[in-house]
Amino acid sequence: MAGVGGRRRPVMGWSALLLLALCAAGARGLYFHIGETEKRCFIEEIPDETMVIGNYRTQMWDKQKEVFLPSTPGLGMHVEVKDPEGKVVLSRQYGSEGRFTFTSHTPGEHQICLHSNSTRMALFAGGRLRVHLDIQVGEHANNYPEIAAKDKLTELQLRARQLLDQVEQIQKEQDYQRYREERFRLTSESTNQRVLWWSIAQTVILILTGIWQMRHLKSFFEAKKLV
């Protein structure tokens, strides 16, 4: 993608890219609590043509034991993913523990929503769930031990493969940041253009109003034979 506004941008050297790749963050894991019929959504900024893998596990709150059960048989989770344009990328029912995968085709903010398959009405559904969620984006979604075993790679070859994947992901992130900056620039230019035309319109209206008032006063004085 060309630089924004035709300006030249410094090209990052391969050594700097490799250094950033070595310092790249790993997968993001978290857990959260939701009601039995509650829906929880997350926003993830993803470059285009990037694989995303999500692993989750749900636990139901036991009111008698006052602990979260290690497993919740019979309880499922529905996962829905929408791209920045609002198109559904993934909509599927899974079990209480599972894994979902999708590939982004449009850069931007993707909405990832999860909710249980409980059919009880919200008035009667008083259960509480703990959902463990781990989202892996880009090269973090690759299973490198499996790749090494399949392609029979040495440790050095595997490390080189990881570095190349990380560099590719960094380049995608850079392209996405350029895309965001270009959209922001276009929005700013459009806003400035509208402000300019609104200022011109206000000036024209003030001038026309002044002319009308002068003509009106002139007609009034002429009618009263004051001039």
Disulfide bonds with the S-S distance in Angstrom:
Cys41-Cys113 2.00
